[in-house]
Amino acid sequence: MVPHCGFELAAPKQLFRKFVETSGVVEIEQDRIVVRFDKLSHNTILREASLDQSSHKIPWLRNFPLDFRYL
């Protein structure tokens, strides 16, 4: 059984506002790309996705790892 996160019946506009329209900063370093989410972003749901647990290499960006960090 899949756990529910409370967005099963959410409207597209609400999903966009909570996840796509999240503010933060993208920094391109010598060996990686770092995405830092602002404090006011919807961190709890983003953290549940475990994006900050491991680096994800992006093949079309010279295999740079993509790191997600939460302020």
C-alpha positions as CSV (number, residue, x, y, z in Angstrom):
1,M,0.0,0.0,0.0
2,V,1.3,3.4,-1.0
3,P,1.3,6.1,1.8
4,H,-0.7,9.2,1.1
5,C,0.9,12.6,1.3
6,G,-2.2,14.7,1.2
7,F,-2.0,15.9,-2.4
8,E,-3.9,13.1,-4.2
9,L,-6.9,15.5,-4.9
10,A,-4.9,18.7,-5.3
11,A,-5.5,20.9,-8.2
12,P,-2.7,21.5,-10.7
13,K,-2.4,25.1,-9.7
14,Q,-1.8,24.1,-6.1
15,L,0.8,21.4,-7.1
16,F,2.6,24.0,-9.2
17,R,2.7,26.5,-6.4
18,K,3.9,24.0,-3.8
19,F,6.6,22.2,-5.9
20,V,7.5,24.0,-9.1
21,E,7.3,27.6,-8.0
22,T,9.6,26.8,-5.0
23,S,12.2,29.5,-4.5
24,G,15.9,28.9,-4.0
25,V,19.3,29.3,-5.6
26,V,21.2,27.2,-8.2
27,E,25.0,27.4,-7.9
28,I,27.3,25.9,-10.5
29,E,30.6,24.9,-8.9
30,Q,33.7,23.4,-10.5
31,D,32.6,19.8,-10.0
32,R,28.9,19.9,-9.1
33,I,25.6,21.8,-9.3
34,V,24.0,22.7,-6.0
35,V,20.3,23.6,-5.6
36,R,19.6,25.4,-2.3
37,F,15.9,25.7,-1.4
38,D,14.8,28.7,0.7
39,K,13.4,28.2,4.2
40,L,9.9,29.1,3.0
41,S,9.8,26.5,0.3
42,H,7.7,23.4,0.9
43,N,10.6,21.5,2.4
44,T,8.7,18.7,4.1
45,I,7.3,17.2,0.9
46,L,10.6,17.8,-0.9
47,R,12.5,16.1,1.9
48,E,10.2,13.1,1.8
49,A,11.3,12.6,-1.8
50,S,14.8,12.1,-0.3
51,L,16.4,14.2,-3.0
52,D,19.1,15.4,-0.6
53,Q,20.2,11.9,0.3
54,S,22.4,11.3,-2.7
55,S,23.9,13.1,-5.6
56,H,22.2,12.5,-9.0
57,K,24.6,12.8,-11.9
58,I,23.3,14.5,-15.0
59,P,24.7,13.0,-18.2
60,W,24.1,16.0,-20.4
61,L,25.9,18.3,-17.9
62,R,29.3,16.5,-18.0
63,N,28.0,14.0,-15.4
64,F,28.1,16.7,-12.7
65,P,26.3,15.6,-9.6
66,L,23.2,17.5,-8.7
67,D,22.9,18.2,-5.0
68,F,19.7,19.4,-3.3
69,R,20.2,21.3,0.0
70,Y,17.6,22.8,2.3
71,L,18.3,26.0,4.3
